[in-house]
Structures are given as structure tokens and as C-alpha cells.
Amino acid sequence: MTAARRLALFDLDHTLLPLDSDYQWAEFMARTGRIGDPEAALRRNDELMAQYNRGELTAEQAAQFMLGILAAHAPHELALWHEQYMREVIRPAIQTRAIDLVREHLEAGDLCAVVTATNTFVTAPIARAFGIPHLIGTEPEYANGRYTGRIAGTPSFKEGKVTRVKQWLADMGMSMSDFSTSFFYSDSTNDVPLLEQVTRPIAANPSPSLRAIAQKQGWQVLDLFDHVQDAKS
């Protein structure tokens, strides 16, 4: 395969979307009565978001709760509910400026991928809605017709994003050095390891802590949204 001239990588939550799709999926499932104890689930959801914002959340902690939601239901039910979630939560949140940013890279012929910590069950339809052909996300283990609640392989989180991107490129016979320019758009300090790997790190709608790092490092800052949901630090 011939390498594309440029590589464009996009975080998803609070980067292309003004919300956190993982957090909102759990909230949607609780709000619609599809989690055993909705109030307890909402409290746990808030706790995990706070840990993530502080940079203290592990992939295993997130998986225990988020992938546990998948394991509790049959895949055909989850698919139906996800369609409702896309219709009620995600599609109304997709904004023109984010679509235009992605389109600019696609029309330039850049190799584009979403690189997100959120699991691929939640994010695959969202990546398709943006027209992004490749998705690198945390893979939920699937066996005997059900999600198991466990992570398959390396989670796409913190340093794991670097590992997964390099694996993805290697599978296509490429490496980061094959690209004259590589972009990564992210809002979070959790993504500093991958931001440091590209030639054009861009702090998109950054948290206050990432904004400070970007200013110190001379990285571009891009504010796509006037407001983002779910508090960030």
C-alpha cells in the first residue's frame, strides 16, 4: 500500500463532539431504565468522569463499568438502543465546524482515523457519521454471541493509543515516519503521549490543563465549540 502524504488522527469526545460519548451512553442507558439501579449507575458514571478528568482513571476501571453495560444485554437489544442513542444524543450534538474540519482532511487525501479510548461498540457509528473511514478504539471482548465485559487486546488509552496507532499503521505496511505531516487533535492531557508523536499536535477544545501544556509547548490551540458538556479539568 502506498502511504498517504499526510496522516490525520482525531480524538472523539470533547474533540469532534462537544460531549463525552462514553459518559452520555451510560447516562442514556440509565435514563431509559436499562441499567439495574439507575441512580447508582449515574453516580458511578460521574465518579469515573471525575477520575478521567484528573488523569487518574485506568482502562480497567472504565471497562468494569462501561463494558459491563454491554455484557448485561443481548447484542440485538444493544444495537436497537444505540440507534435511539444516535438519534437522540449524538446526531443533534454534531456541529458543522467539526464536520468541516474532518472534510478538509478527507478532501486533501489525508489518511484519517478516529483514535479514542471509548469502546468501538459506542463509537463505530459515530465515526461513520463523520465519514472517517478508520477507527482505533478500545475493543470490547466478544465471545459466544455476547460481550464479555472485558477488554480485548491493548486498550486505546494514554500510552496505549500510541501502541495501537503504530500497530494499525504497521498492519498496512506503514509507520509514522512515512508521512510528511501528521496531525492529532485532542482535548485531554491523557492524550499527551500521542500528541508528542505527531508533527502537528493540536489541542482542540482543550481542558485547562492541556491548554497550559499547549501554550508552553507552542502547540496549536483550536476551539471548535462555544460550550462543551460534561465538566473537564
C-alpha positions in Angstrom: 0.0 0.0 0.0 1.3 3.5 -0.9 1.5 5.8 2.1 -0.8 8.8 2.1 1.1 12.1 2.1 -0.4 13.2 5.5 -1.9 11.5 8.5 -4.8 13.0 10.4 -5.8 11.5 13.8 -8.8 12.7 15.8 -9.8 12.1 19.4 -13.6 12.0 19.6 -15.0 13.0 23.0 -14.8 16.8 23.6 -12.7 17.0 20.4 -15.0 16.3 17.4 -18.0 16.1 19.7 -18.9 18.7 22.4 -19.7 15.9 24.8 -18.3 12.6 26.0 -19.9 9.7 24.1 -19.0 7.1 26.7 -20.4 9.2 29.6 -23.5 10.0 27.6 -24.1 6.4 26.6 -24.1 5.3 30.2 -26.4 8.2 31.1 -28.8 7.3 28.2 -28.9 3.6 29.4 -29.6 4.6 32.9 -32.2 7.3 32.0 -34.1 4.8 29.8 -34.2 2.2 32.5 -31.8 -0.3 31.0 -29.4 -0.4 34.0 -30.5 -2.2 37.2 -30.0 0.7 39.6 -30.1 3.9 37.6 -29.2 6.2 40.5 -26.2 4.1 41.4 -25.1 3.9 37.8 -25.3 7.7 37.4 -23.2 8.2 40.5 -20.6 5.8 39.2 -20.6 7.4 35.8 -19.9 10.8 37.5 -17.1 9.3 39.6 -15.4 7.8 36.5 -15.7 11.1 34.6 -14.1 12.9 37.5 -11.3 10.4 37.7 -10.7 10.7 33.9 -10.6 14.4 34.1 -8.0 14.2 36.9 -5.9 11.8 34.8 -6.4 9.1 37.4 -8.7 6.7 35.6 -7.4 3.3 34.4 -8.7 1.4 31.4 -9.6 -1.5 33.7 -11.7 0.8 35.9 -13.6 2.2 32.9 -14.1 -1.3 31.4 -15.6 -2.8 34.6 -18.4 -0.3 34.4 -18.7 0.7 30.7 -18.2 -2.8 29.2 -20.3 -4.3 32.0 -23.2 -2.4 30.5 -22.6 -4.2 27.2 -22.2 -7.6 28.9 -25.6 -7.3 30.6 -27.6 -7.2 27.4 -28.0 -9.2 24.2 -26.3 -7.6 21.1 -29.6 -7.2 19.2 -31.0 -5.2 22.0 -27.9 -3.0 22.3 -28.0 -2.4 18.5 -31.6 -1.1 18.7 -30.8 1.1 21.7 -27.7 2.5 20.1 -29.8 3.7 17.1 -32.0 5.6 19.6 -28.9 7.0 21.3 -27.5 8.2 18.0 -30.9 9.8 17.1 -31.5 11.5 20.4 -28.0 12.3 21.7 -25.2 12.1 19.1 -26.6 13.4 15.9 -28.1 16.6 17.5 -24.6 17.3 19.0 -22.6 17.0 15.8 -21.6 20.5 14.7 -20.8 22.0 11.3 -17.3 23.2 12.3 -16.3 19.7 13.3 -17.7 18.2 10.1 -15.9 20.9 8.1 -12.6 20.1 9.8 -12.9 16.4 9.0 -14.0 17.1 5.4 -10.9 19.3 4.9 -8.6 16.5 5.7 -10.6 13.9 3.8 -10.7 16.1 0.7 -6.9 16.7 0.9 -6.5 12.9 0.6 -5.1 12.5 4.2 -5.3 9.1 5.9 -7.8 9.7 8.6 -8.7 7.8 11.8 -10.6 8.4 15.0 -8.4 7.4 17.9 -10.5 7.1 21.1 -10.4 5.5 24.5 -14.2 4.9 24.2 -15.1 1.4 23.1 -15.8 0.6 19.5 -19.4 -0.5 20.0 -20.3 3.0 21.1 -18.0 4.9 18.7 -18.2 3.0 15.3 -21.5 4.5 14.2 -20.2 7.9 15.3 -17.0 7.6 13.3 -19.2 6.7 10.3 -21.4 9.7 10.9 -18.3 11.9 10.5 -17.3 10.0 7.3 -14.0 8.9 8.9 -13.0 5.5 7.4 -10.8 4.2 10.2 -11.5 3.7 14.0 -9.0 2.9 16.7 -10.9 2.4 19.9 -10.9 0.2 23.0 -12.1 -3.2 21.7 -14.8 -5.0 23.8 -14.2 -8.7 24.0 -16.9 -10.7 22.3 -17.4 -14.5 22.7 -20.2 -16.9 22.1 -22.6 -14.3 20.8 -22.2 -11.9 23.8 -19.9 -9.1 25.0 -17.9 -10.4 28.0 -17.3 -7.2 29.8 -13.6 -7.4 29.3 -11.1 -5.6 27.0 -9.7 -7.4 24.0 -6.1 -6.5 23.4 -4.4 -3.2 24.2 -6.9 -0.5 25.4 -6.7 2.7 23.3 -5.9 4.8 26.3 -3.0 7.1 27.2 0.2 5.3 26.0 -2.0 2.6 24.6 -3.1 5.0 21.9 0.5 5.2 20.6 0.8 1.4 20.6 -2.5 1.0 18.8 -1.7 3.6 16.1 1.7 2.1 15.4 0.1 -1.4 15.2 -2.6 -0.1 12.8 0.0 1.6 10.5 2.3 -1.5 10.6 -0.6 -3.7 9.5 -0.8 -1.5 6.4 3.0 -1.6 5.9 3.5 1.9 7.1 4.9 3.9 10.0 4.6 7.4 11.4 7.8 8.4 9.6 6.2 7.7 6.2 4.1 10.8 6.5 5.4 14.3 5.7 2.9 15.7 8.2 0.9 14.0 10.9 -1.9 15.7 12.9 -3.5 14.7 16.1 -6.5 16.6 17.5 -7.3 16.1 21.2 -8.8 17.9 24.2 -7.2 15.9 27.0 -3.9 15.6 28.9 -4.5 11.8 28.8 -3.5 12.1 25.1 -0.2 13.8 25.6 1.7 10.6 24.7 0.2 10.6 21.2 0.3 14.3 20.8 4.1 14.1 21.3 4.4 11.5 18.5 2.9 13.7 15.6 4.5 16.6 13.8 1.3 18.8 14.3 -0.2 18.3 17.7 -3.4 20.3 18.1 -5.1 21.0 21.3 -8.8 21.0 20.3 -11.3 22.5 22.8 -8.6 21.7 25.4 -9.1 21.2 29.0 -7.4 23.9 31.1 -4.5 21.6 31.9 -3.9 20.7 28.2 -4.3 24.3 27.2 -1.5 25.2 29.6 0.7 22.4 28.1 -0.1 23.5 24.6 0.8 27.1 25.3 4.1 26.1 26.9 5.0 23.7 24.1 3.9 26.1 21.3 1.2 23.7 20.1 -1.7 25.0 18.1 -5.0 25.5 20.0 -8.3 25.1 18.2 -11.6 26.0 19.8 -14.4 24.4 17.7 -17.2 24.8 20.2 -18.6 27.6 22.3 -19.5 25.1 25.0 -18.8 21.5 25.9 -20.9 19.2 28.0 -19.5 17.2 30.9 -17.1 19.1 33.1 -13.3 18.9 32.2 -10.2 19.8 34.2 
